[in-house]
């Protein structure tokens, strides 16, 4: 009898037990899936709430040398992160960004800081409030290279022309052009003041006194070739002024 019952007992465990394990596994998978959905929804809710504290301004500075000057202008770009208007409530430099400035939804506004010396680090900090009441303080920083103006810094020189009557012409050029094309021009005949470029010092060359004249030529004395005379035939009221004839060097006029 024990031998005949064993198969039935085995069959009972196999026939009935296996479906139970399958149902339990299926239920576990559903619960796991639902849990993942719930957790995902929870995370999504956190993600939606997060931007309320993420209001900010992206502040960036870009420096550019001012032509004809050794100073720099910095263009500060301020980008509103939100799809709503903001108002600047505090500025580290109100001459750059005035308090009360409004920046529209997702807009970028540029402000210019003038007269900055090369080789310095500049910062701009702003506090803002958005139309939904959120507030934030953000800061931008940029370092201006000490050699930023080297290539464009102007230098006035007397450029040798090779002409006898007008041996020089006065030119104002970027320092980079002077270094590359004028220091050795006509075996060093150009008149150039002393200067520095990319950390290297260059000595003056040529007659520096020529740089003060408009055409880089010293004025020369020209003989007048005569002088005015007065004739008085009938008293002081009838004086007559006679001037010499004009020459190619001198033009006379009277009044």
Backbone as a ProteinNet text record, in pm:
[ID]
protein_1_A
[PRIMARY]
XXXXXXXXXXXXXXXXXXXXXXXXXXXXXXXXXXXXXXXXXXXXXXXXXXXXXXXXXXXXXXXXXXXXXXXXXXXXXXXXXXXXXXXXXXXXXXXXXXXXXXXXXXXXXXXXXXXXXXXXXXXXXXXXXXXXXXXXXXXXXXXXXXXXXXXXXXXXXXXXXXXXXXXXXXXXXXXXXXXXXXXXXXXXXXXXXXXXXXXXXXXXXXXXXXXXXXXXXXXXXXXXXXXXXXXXXXXXXXXXXXXXXXXXXXXXXXX
[TERTIARY]
83.8	0	85.2	193	278.5	338.3	364.8	424.5	325.8	196.9	96	59.2	70.6	34.8	143.6	266.6	378.6	362.7	327.3	312.6	202.6	87.5	-20.9	20.9	95.1	141.4	234.4	323.7	417.2	342	238.3	160.2	84.2	34.7	-41.7	45.9	169.2	259.7	297.8	319.5	359.7	246.4	123.8	13.6	-38.6	-44.3	-104.8	-0.5	118.9	222.4	275.7	297.9	360.3	277.2	145.9	66.3	71.5	78.6	86.7	213.8	327.3	452.7	443.5	378	363.9	280.9	171	87.4	162.4	238.1	313	417.4	485.8	586.7	522.9	406.1	335	292.6	244	202.6	321.3	433.7	553.7	593.4	585.1	623.1	530.4	400.9	305.7	335.1	359	389.2	515.9	618.3	744.5	722.9	641.7	614.6	539.7	437.4	362.5	449.8	537.7	629.9	718.4	769.2	854.9	778.7	651.1	568.8	547.3	516	492.7	618.5	732.2	858.3	890.6	864.5	889.5	804.4	679	591	640.3	688	740	861.7	949.8	1068.1	1029.7	929.9	885.4	830.7	758.8	705.6	818.5	921.5	1037.5	1101.5	1110.5	1170.9	1091.4	961.6	878.5	895.9	907.7	919.1	1056.5	1157.4	1294.6	1319.7	1269.7	1301.3	1262.2	1168.1	1130.4	1250.7	1347.6	1467.8	1583.9	1558.4	1665.9	1665.5	1583.2	1583.3	1723.3	1776.8	1910.9	1937.3	2043.8	2096.2	2232.6	2252.9	2383.6	2458.9	2566.5	2638.7	2776.9	2803.7	2932.2	2989.7	3123.1	3189.9	3288	3289.7	3383.2	3452.4	3586.5	3664.9	3711.8	3719.1	3768.9	3846.1	3960.5	4043.9	3976	3981.9	3922.9	4022.5	3984.7	4076.6	4125.5	4255	4312.9	4330.1	4317.5	4328.6	4400.3	4444.1	4504.8	4411.6	4284	4184.5	4093.7	4011.8	3928.9	3783.1	3693.6	3550.9	3510.7	3429.6	3378.1	3228.8	3187.1	3044.7	2993.2	2909.6	2850.1	2714.9	2699.5	2570.4	2501.2	2376.4	2296	2176.7	2167.6	2062.6	1965.2	1838.2	1731.9	1699.6	1706.3	1685.5	1539.2	1447.5	1307.7	1215.8	1100.8	996.5	907.4	967	893.8	989	932.7	1013.8	1077.7	1195.3	1264.1	1298.7	1325.9	1368.4	1495.2	1597.5	1721.5	1696.8	1718.8	1692.5	1819.7	1934	2062.6	2171.4	2266.6	2375.5	2505.8	2610	2740.8	2797.9	2750.1	2790.8	2670.2	2600.1	2477.3	2505.4	2632.9	2665.4	2669.3	2682.7	2680	2538.6	2482.5	2345.4	2266.1	2181.4	2105.9	2003.6	1982.5	1876.8	1742.4	1653.9	1524.8	1520.4	1637.2	1639.7	1553.6	1473.4	1387.5	1442	1440.7	1486.6	1373.1	1335.5	1221.1	1245.9	1139.8	1143.2	1250.2	1343.6	1449.4	1533	1536.9	1608.5	1752	1838.2	1975.4	1994.8	2041.7	2065.8	2214.6	2273.2	2416.5	2438.1	2530.5	2567.2	2717.8	2761.1	2901.1	2968.6	3082.8	3168.6	3288.3	3306.5	3409.5	3533	3644.7	3766.6	3833.2	3829.9	3891.6	4039.3	4123.6	4267.2	4299.9	4384.1	4427.7	4500.3	4497.6	4565.9	4488.5	4357.8	4276.1	4163.9	4109.2	3993.7	3872	3765.3	3643.7	3529.2	3444.3	3329.3	3202	3091.7	2959.8	2864.1	2801.8	2706.5	2570.6	2466.6	2330.5	2236.3	2141.4	2030.9	1903.6	1817.9	1697.6	1577.4	1459.5	1333.5	1246.8	1192	1108.2	961.2	879.5	739.4	660.6	715.8	648	700.6	783	832.6	964	1015.2	1142.4	1257	1360.2	1474.4	1604	1706	1835.4	1945	2065.8	2184.7	2287.7	2340.9	2436.9	2554	2665.6	2790.6	2863.8	2921.1	3003.7	3142.3	3241.6	3380.3	3455.4	3541.3	3625.9	3761.2	3866.3	4002.1	4049.3	4092.5	4137.7	4287.7	4329	4470.7	4548.8	4669.7	4753.7	4803.9	4797.2	4846.2	4732.6	4609.2	4494.9	4503.2	4562.8	4569	4699.2	4788.4	4919.2	4908.5	4826	4818.6	4756.3	4667.2	4594	4637.3	4723	4763.4	4829.5	4783.2	4836.4	4970.6	5057.1	5185.9	5202	5243.6	5267.6	5415.4	5443.1	5580.5	5598.6	5725	5758.2	5810	5729.2	5759.3	5846.5	5961.8	6054.6	5997.2	5989.2	5930	6032.4	6156.2	6257.7	6253.6	6165.3	6156.6	6237.5	6306.8	6394.4	6317	6211.7	6137.9	6050.6	5998.9	5917.9	5966.5	6075.3	6138.5	6056.1	5958.7	5878.6	5730.8	5650	5507.2	5468.7	5379.6	5342	5228.7	5246.5	5148.1	5119.5	4994.4	4957	4909	4980	4957.5	4943.1	4879.6	4880.2	5023.5	5053	5189	5235	5142.3	5180.7	5233.5	5176.2	5222.6	5359.4	5383.5	5514.4	5623.2	5593.7	5691.8	5718.9	5614.2	5630.8	5681.5	5655.3	5689.3	5764.5	5799.3	5860	5990.7	6017.9	6144.6	6264.4	6253.8	6365.5	6342.4	6236.7	6205.1	6316.3	6363.7	6472.8	6592.8	6630.2	6746.5	6731.2	6608.2	6584.7	6570.6	6528.4	6515.1	6386.5	6287.1	6165	6196.1	6129.4	6145.8	6034.7	6075.4	5979.4	6012.2	5912.4	5938.3	5959.3	6009.4	6026.3	5889.3	5877.6	5750.7	5777	5673.1	5680.3	5572.1	5601.6	5506.6	5524	5413.8	5414.3	5530.3	5549.4	5649.8	5790.7	5813.2	5947.3	5956.5	6069.6	6091.1	6169.9	6123.7	6190.8	6240.6	6366.6	6424.5	6380.4	6387.2	6352.2	6456.6	6412.8	6507.4	6474.3	6579.2	6562.7	6554.3	6543.8	6536.7	6398.2	6387.5	6258.8	6192.5	6272	6214.5	6122.3	6137.7	6053.3	5908.9	5886.8	5752.3	5657.7	5711.6	5625.4	5567.5	5616.9	5572	5471.6	5378.2	5270.1	5320.1	5421.3	5472.5	5608.8	5641.7	5771.3	5888.6	5870.9	5978.4	5991.7	6114.1	6137	6117.6	6052.3	6034.9	6168.9	6184.8	6309.6	6280.2	6380.8	6365.5	6383	6291.6	6294.9	6318.9	6415.3	6437.9	6312.3	6275.2	6152.7	6165.5	6279.8	6297.7	6232.1	6237.5	6179.2	6101.1	6055.3	5974.1	5876.5	5765.4	5667.6	5725.4	5673.1	5713.5	5589.2	5606.1	5497.6	5535.7	5437	5458.3	5352.4	5396.7	5305.7	5321.4	5229.5	5241.8	5163.9	5055.1	4969.1	4928.5	5016.6	4982.8	4948.8	4928.3	4908.8	4785	4678.7	4553.6	4563.5	4665	4678.1	4795.9	4832	4943.2	4906.2	5001.2	4979	5079.3	5028	5114.4	5141.9	5268.1	5308.8	5381.2	5332.7	5396.3	5475.3	5577.8	5659.3	5578.2	5633.1	5570	5583.4	5476.6	5480.4	5589.5	5645.5	5743.1	5690.4	5762.6	5717.9	5728.7	5803.4	5818.5	5730.6	5696.7	5626.6	5508	5392.5	5274.1	5248.2	5239.7	5213.7	5065.3	5017.5	4880.6	4880.8	4781.9	4773.6	4631.4	4616.8	4484.2	4490.4
-122	0	124	122.9	240.6	266.7	151.1	168.6	230.9	194.5	247.8	391.4	429.8	567.7	665.7	623.6	716.2	789.8	717.5	790.4	894.6	857.8	955.1	1078.2	1051.2	1166.4	1252.7	1191	1265	1342.2	1270	1336.2	1454	1440.6	1549.6	1671	1645.5	1758.6	1822.9	1735.2	1792.6	1864.7	1809.2	1868.4	1996	1991.5	2104.2	2210	2166.7	2261.7	2350.2	2297	2375.8	2497.6	2485	2604.5	2707.8	2666.5	2764.8	2847	2780.5	2855	2952	2908.1	2995.6	3118.1	3098.9	3212.4	3308	3252	3338.8	3420.1	3354.3	3425.6	3537.6	3507.5	3606.7	3726.5	3695.8	3802.1	3887.9	3821.3	3897.9	3994.3	3945.1	4031	4150.8	4127.6	4239.3	4340.1	4288.1	4378	4456.9	4388.7	4457.8	4565.9	4531.2	4629.2	4749.2	4720.8	4831	4916.2	4848.3	4923.3	5015.1	4961.8	5043.9	5163.9	5140.1	5249.4	5354.4	5306.5	5400	5478.8	5406.1	5475	5572.9	5526.7	5615.7	5740.1	5722.9	5838.8	5929.3	5866.6	5946.9	6026.3	5959.6	6029.7	6139.9	6111.5	6213.5	6335	6310.5	6420.9	6502.8	6433.3	6505	6589.2	6529.8	6602.3	6726.4	6720.8	6836.8	6944.3	6904.3	7002.2	7066.7	6995.9	7043.6	7180	7209.3	7336.5	7458.6	7444	7559.4	7615.6	7531.4	7578.8	7594.6	7573.6	7579.1	7708.5	7804.7	7933	7993.4	8038.9	8096	8181.4	8259.6	8333.1	8276.2	8253.6	8210.3	8336.4	8370.7	8496.3	8465	8517.5	8492.6	8624	8636.9	8757.9	8728	8815.4	8802	8936	8935.6	9059.1	9084	9213.1	9252.5	9382.6	9389.4	9509.3	9623	9743.9	9860.5	9917	9929.4	9984.2	10123	10144.4	10273.6	10296.2	10191.5	10204.4	10082.5	10094.9	9980.6	9927	9959.8	9907.9	9808.7	9742	9632.8	9658.9	9617.7	9615.2	9470	9448.8	9314.3	9313.2	9221.1	9201.8	9091.1	9128.2	9031.5	8987.2	8858.7	8805.4	8740.1	8776.9	8724.5	8651.3	8520.3	8437.4	8390.4	8421.8	8380.1	8233.3	8148.9	8004.8	7965.9	8056.4	8016.9	8070.2	8004.8	8049.2	8153.7	8246.2	8353.5	8471	8589.8	8710.9	8719.9	8783.5	8806.3	8954.4	8995.1	9132	9127.1	9204	9211.3	9295.8	9236.6	9306	9358.4	9309.4	9356.7	9328.9	9423.1	9408.9	9449	9368.6	9403.3	9528.5	9563.6	9688	9739.1	9833.7	9883.6	9969.3	10009.5	10083	9988.9	9860.4	9760.6	9707.1	9652.8	9601.6	9676.8	9770.4	9847.4	9760.1	9791.5	9726.4	9763.4	9666.7	9689.3	9642.4	9602.6	9550.7	9425.1	9415.9	9299.7	9218.5	9086.7	8995.3	8898.6	8892.4	8812.2	8662.6	8588.4	8443.1	8387.8	8312	8244.7	8341.5	8467.7	8568.3	8584.6	8628.9	8664.5	8812	8886.1	9029.4	9054.9	9143.8	9173.3	9311.1	9319.8	9444.6	9464.9	9590.1	9617.6	9689.3	9636.9	9700.4	9759.3	9890.6	9959.9	9993	10014.3	10064.2	9967.2	9839.1	9737	9720.3	9712.8	9696.4	9549.8	9524.4	9386.2	9329	9196.8	9130.7	9132.9	9155.8	9159.2	9055.7	9021.4	8931.2	9011.5	9000.7	9077.2	8982.3	9026.1	8945.1	9028.6	8960.1	9023.9	8931	8982.4	8903	8971.8	8892.9	8946.6	8865.8	8935.8	8870.7	8904.7	8804.3	8824.5	8758.6	8808.4	8747.3	8725.7	8604	8569.7	8599.5	8597.6	8635.9	8539.5	8420.1	8325.4	8334.4	8436.6	8458.5	8390.1	8306.4	8239.2	8340	8320.4	8410.6	8331.1	8398.1	8332.1	8437.3	8396.7	8480.3	8403.4	8468.7	8402.1	8493.6	8431.8	8506.7	8459.9	8556.9	8525.8	8585.1	8522.8	8569.4	8549.1	8644.2	8630.5	8694.7	8630.3	8681.5	8737.7	8862.7	8929.7	8908.6	8852.5	8826.7	8957.4	8953.3	9073.3	9111.8	9019.5	9047.7	9057.6	9073.3	9073.8	9185.2	9298.1	9411.5	9417.6	9323.1	9331	9336.4	9253.1	9247.4	9372	9439.2	9552.2	9688	9689.9	9818.5	9905.3	10030.7	10113.9	10177.6	10186.3	10255.6	10345.7	10469.4	10563.8	10562.3	10546.3	10539.7	10634	10658.4	10728.2	10622.4	10595.2	10488.6	10543.1	10483	10527.5	10494.7	10599.9	10582.4	10556.8	10597.9	10587.6	10702.8	10802.2	10918.5	11033.8	11107.9	11214	11333.4	11373.9	11492.5	11466.6	11346.8	11313	11177.2	11176.3	11050.9	10967.9	11030.6	10956.2	10987.1	10891.5	10916.2	10863.7	10937	10901.6	10800.5	10687.7	10581	10539.9	10505.4	10446.6	10305.5	10207.1	10066.7	9982.5	9866.4	9772.3	9728.4	9708.4	9673.1	9544.5	9451.5	9326.5	9352.9	9453.4	9487.5	9554	9632.8	9696.9	9591.4	9492.4	9386.8	9304.6	9270.4	9179.2	9245.7	9377.1	9434.8	9565.5	9622.2	9755.2	9766.8	9679.4	9688.7	9677.4	9595.2	9573.7	9636.2	9716.8	9776.4	9871	9854.4	9935.7	9941.1	9822.8	9810.3	9894.5	9899.6	9968.6	10118.6	10168.3	10312.8	10369.3	10286	10337.1	10391.2	10500.9	10560.3	10502.6	10431	10360.5	10386.5	10421.6	10442.1	10308.8	10315.3	10194	10139.2	10005.5	9943.3	9801.1	9741.1	9600.7	9523.2	9396.9	9311.5	9168.3	9111.8	8974.3	8949.7	9046.8	9033.7	9069.1	9104	9138.7	9288.9	9348.4	9492.1	9520.8	9622	9664.5	9807.5	9832.2	9965.3	10056.7	10187.6	10285.7	10283.8	10315.5	10325.2	10447.6	10509.8	10628.3	10756.4	10868.9	11000.7	11020.8	11006.1	11012.7	11149.9	11255.5	11390.1	11405	11318.9	11327.9	11290.2	11212.6	11165.1	11278.1	11394.4	11504.1	11585	11561.9	11641.1	11561.8	11636.1	11572.3	11484.9	11528.7	11452.4	11389.4	11380.8	11325.8	11400.4	11528.9	11610.7	11738.6	11768.8	11891.8	12011.6	12117.1	12236.6	12305	12360.3	12430.5	12578.2	12662.7	12806.7	12839	12918.6	12956.6	13107.4	13152.4	13297.2	13364	13476.7	13544.6	13607.9	13666.3	13728.5	13863.8	13944.1	14078.2	14105	14230.2	14266	14376.1	14388.8	14491.3	14632.2	14725.8	14866.3	14953.7	15071.2	15167.9	15294.6	15349.8	15481	15577.1	15698.8	15797.6	15927.6	15948.2	16066.4	16186.2	16159.2	16269.7	16255	16208.7	16196.6	16053.3	16033.2	15898.9	15830.8	15905.7	15845.1	15788	15823.2	15776.2	15679.8	15612.1	15517	15404	15358.2	15248.4	15137.6	15012.8	14897.1	14822.5	14799	14723.3	14597.8	14479.3	14352	14298	14217.6	14160.4	14062.7	14030	13932.7	13792.1	13713.4	13575.2	13494.5	13403.9	13310.3	13167.3	13066.3	12926.7	12881.1	12959.9	12924.7	13007.3	13129.6	13222.8	13284.1	13283.6	13355.6	13471.9	13594.5	13711.2	13743.9	13800	13850.5	13973.2	14056.2	14179	14201	14275	14310.8	14449.8
0	0	0	73.1	75.3	-59.6	-133.5	-265.6	-361.1	-351.5	-443.6	-411.4	-283.1	-248.2	-286.9	-290.7	-316.8	-447.2	-557.3	-682.8	-675.6	-607.5	-599.5	-521	-410.9	-331.2	-414.2	-490	-575.2	-682.4	-740.3	-843.7	-786.4	-665.3	-603.1	-581.6	-533.1	-511.7	-643.5	-746	-876	-943.6	-942.2	-1015.9	-950.4	-817.5	-746.7	-711	-669.8	-620.7	-730.5	-850.6	-957	-994	-1016.1	-1046.1	-935.3	-811.8	-701.7	-713	-744	-757.9	-874.4	-982.7	-1099.4	-1065.9	-993.4	-955.1	-863.6	-769.7	-678.2	-753.9	-849.5	-928.4	-1009.4	-1068.6	-1148.1	-1061.6	-940.3	-848.1	-809.5	-779.3	-742.9	-854.5	-977.8	-1090.5	-1101.8	-1081.7	-1087.4	-976.8	-855	-742.4	-769.8	-822.7	-853.5	-958	-1058.9	-1164	-1108.7	-1027.1	-966.8	-876.5	-803.6	-715.4	-797.5	-910.3	-996.7	-1050.8	-1088.9	-1139.4	-1032.3	-911.4	-799.7	-769.8	-762.4	-735.3	-847.1	-971.2	-1083.7	-1076.7	-1038.8	-1023.6	-913.3	-806	-694.8	-738.2	-811.8	-860.2	-956.6	-1039.4	-1132.9	-1059.3	-952.7	-873.4	-812.8	-767.3	-713.3	-823	-942.7	-1054.8	-1091.5	-1082.5	-1114.5	-1009.7	-885.6	-777.1	-775.5	-828.3	-820.1	-880.1	-1004.4	-1067.1	-987.3	-892.4	-811	-738.4	-705.3	-637	-733.1	-865.6	-963.5	-1041.8	-1005.8	-1074	-1063.7	-1175	-1170.4	-1293.8	-1286.1	-1399.7	-1435	-1562.6	-1611.5	-1653	-1580.9	-1602.1	-1659	-1779.1	-1845	-1897.5	-1889.6	-1936.8	-2048.6	-2151	-2262.8	-2283.1	-2282.3	-2291.2	-2433.8	-2469.4	-2600.9	-2587.2	-2654.6	-2649.2	-2724.2	-2669.4	-2733	-2834.3	-2961.9	-3062.4	-3023.4	-3038.5	-3003.8	-2855.9	-2776.6	-2631.6	-2574.7	-2451.5	-2383.8	-2275.6	-2286.5	-2193.3	-2264.3	-2184.3	-2234.5	-2198	-2285.2	-2253.1	-2227.3	-2123.7	-2095.8	-2124.4	-2209.3	-2238	-2146.4	-2051	-1957.7	-2013.5	-2039	-2082.1	-1963	-1942.5	-1831.1	-1891.3	-1865.8	-1924.1	-1816.5	-1834.8	-1743.8	-1770.8	-1669.3	-1685.9	-1700.1	-1663.8	-1648.3	-1758.7	-1770.8	-1862.9	-1796.6	-1728.8	-1662.7	-1642.7	-1632.1	-1619.4	-1480.8	-1477.1	-1350	-1336.8	-1214	-1184.8	-1101.9	-1142.1	-1065.8	-941	-825.1	-698.3	-631.8	-675.4	-620	-722.2	-733.8	-829.9	-763.6	-784.9	-728.3	-793.4	-911.3	-978.5	-1057.8	-998.7	-1062.2	-1184.6	-1204	-1326.2	-1446	-1419.5	-1526.3	-1542.1	-1434.2	-1436.1	-1329.3	-1367.7	-1268.7	-1195.9	-1068.6	-991.5	-1054.4	-1064.1	-1127.9	-1272.1	-1326.2	-1463.3	-1473.2	-1577.8	-1599.6	-1716.9	-1699.6	-1803.8	-1833.1	-1958.6	-1998.7	-1994.8	-2021	-2019.1	-2111.9	-2055.6	-2130.9	-2215.4	-2176.9	-2253.7	-2204.2	-2296.5	-2264.1	-2292.4	-2192.6	-2207.1	-2184.2	-2264.6	-2255.7	-2195.4	-2100.4	-2034.5	-2052.7	-2072.4	-2103.6	-1987.8	-1947.2	-1846.7	-1920.1	-1912.5	-1989.6	-1904.6	-1974.6	-1910.9	-1816.7	-1847.7	-1762.2	-1799.2	-1698.7	-1723.5	-1753	-1853	-1877.7	-1756.1	-1744.3	-1634	-1503.5	-1509.8	-1388.4	-1397.7	-1281.9	-1275	-1232.8	-1308.8	-1284.1	-1248.4	-1157.4	-1116.7	-1126.6	-1147.9	-1147.8	-1075.1	-968.5	-890.9	-893.8	-914.8	-923.1	-835.2	-772.1	-703.4	-780.1	-795.6	-875.9	-811.3	-848	-805	-927.8	-939.7	-1053.3	-1022.3	-1125.3	-1110.3	-1022	-997.4	-907.1	-764.2	-736.5	-601	-569.7	-659.1	-635.2	-645.4	-563.2	-559.3	-575	-628.7	-644.6	-652.8	-614.8	-626.3	-707.6	-812.5	-899.9	-929.9	-962.9	-979.2	-1105	-1178.3	-1293.8	-1275.3	-1335.5	-1321.2	-1451.5	-1486.4	-1604.4	-1577.3	-1623.7	-1608.4	-1742.2	-1740.3	-1861.6	-1876.8	-1987.6	-2012.9	-2013.3	-1960.1	-1956.7	-2095.2	-2190.2	-2326.2	-2427.5	-2379.6	-2470.4	-2573.8	-2538.6	-2631.2	-2709.8	-2688.8	-2754	-2905.3	-2963.8	-3109.4	-3170.8	-3096.4	-3153.5	-3098.5	-2998.6	-2940.1	-3046.8	-3065.2	-3173.5	-3138.6	-3238.3	-3226.5	-3347.4	-3324.7	-3433.9	-3470.4	-3599.4	-3648	-3766.6	-3802.6	-3927	-4024.1	-4125.4	-4220.8	-4333	-4353.6	-4458	-4595.4	-4682	-4814.4	-4923.8	-4900	-5005.5	-5103.5	-5081	-5168.9	-5109.7	-5195.2	-5146.7	-5093.1	-5163.4	-5121.3	-4997.5	-4983.6	-4865.3	-4813.8	-4739	-4697.1	-4598.4	-4530.5	-4431.5	-4448.2	-4406.2	-4388.1	-4250.2	-4185.6	-4049.4	-4052.6	-3982.6	-3979.8	-3836.1	-3808.8	-3680.5	-3708.2	-3650.9	-3684.6	-3558	-3568.6	-3455.8	-3426	-3299	-3260.2	-3328.4	-3353.3	-3419.7	-3559.8	-3629.4	-3764.2	-3760.4	-3655.3	-3641.7	-3621.5	-3537.2	-3510.3	-3635.4	-3708.5	-3821.4	-3948.6	-3966.2	-4095.4	-4096.2	-3979	-3981.5	-3903.3	-3814	-3739.9	-3833.8	-3936.3	-4028.8	-4165.4	-4178.5	-4307.7	-4353.1	-4477.3	-4533	-4438.6	-4392.4	-4302.7	-4176.2	-4124	-3997.8	-4009.9	-4127.9	-4145.6	-4085.8	-4059.4	-3996.5	-3857.6	-3823	-3689.5	-3600	-3494.7	-3410	-3263.4	-3182.9	-3039.5	-2968.2	-2846.2	-2765.9	-2727	-2718.9	-2682.1	-2634	-2576.9	-2535.4	-2610	-2636.9	-2708.9	-2663.1	-2610.3	-2559.4	-2462.2	-2371.6	-2267.2	-2309	-2434.9	-2481.5	-2503.4	-2462.1	-2476.8	-2604.2	-2677.9	-2800.5	-2781.8	-2816.3	-2799.7	-2913.6	-2888.1	-2990.5	-3101.7	-3223.5	-3335.1	-3419.5	-3473.1	-3556.1	-3475	-3545.3	-3483.1	-3422.8	-3291.8	-3224.3	-3232.6	-3258.2	-3265.5	-3386.3	-3486.9	-3605.8	-3576.1	-3470.9	-3440	-3398.9	-3363.1	-3318.4	-3433.7	-3554.8	-3669	-3753.2	-3813.4	-3885.6	-4000.4	-4071	-4183.7	-4154.4	-4024.5	-3982.1	-4044.5	-4073	-4131.1	-4050.3	-4008.4	-3934.3	-4026.6	-3979	-4063	-4086.5	-4205.8	-4239.6	-4260.6	-4231.6	-4250.9	-4398.3	-4449.6	-4591.1	-4599.9	-4680	-4695.6	-4750.5	-4688.1	-4726.8	-4864.6	-4896.5	-5027.2	-5038.2	-4932.8	-4935.7	-4809.7	-4796.9	-4682.1	-4723.5	-4652.2	-4689.4	-4672.4	-4752.2	-4741.5	-4732	-4668.5	-4656.8	-4734.9	-4799.2	-4862.8	-4808.6	-4778	-4718.4	-4797.4	-4886.9	-4972.5	-4919.9	-4850.6	-4806.8	-4660.9	-4577.4	-4437.2	-4398.1	-4267.1	-4210.6	-4267.1	-4290.7	-4337	-4477.1	-4547.2	-4685.8	-4702.8	-4594.1	-4605.8	-4700.9	-4777	-4869.3	-4840	-4827.6	-4798.8	-4928.8	-4954	-5072.4	-5027	-5074.8	-5035.8	-5152.9	-5124.5	-5232.5	-5317.3	-5430.4	-5519.4	-5460.2	-5473.4	-5423.7	-5493.6	-5419.3	-5475.7	-5454.2	-5505.1	-5488.2	-5343.5	-5263.4	-5122.6	-5031.4	-5072.9	-4983.4	-5057.5	-4990.2	-5039.7	-4945.1	-5002.3	-4920.1	-4922.1	-4811.4	-4805.4	-4716.9	-4732.8	-4652.1	-4606.5	-4498.2	-4449.6	-4388.9
[MASK]
+++++++++++++++++++++++++++++++++++++++++++++++++++++++++++++++++++++++++++++++++++++++++++++++++++++++++++++++++++++++++++++++++++++++++++++++++++++++++++++++++++++++++++++++++++++++++++++++++++++++++++++++++++++++++++++++++++++++++++++++++++++++++++++++

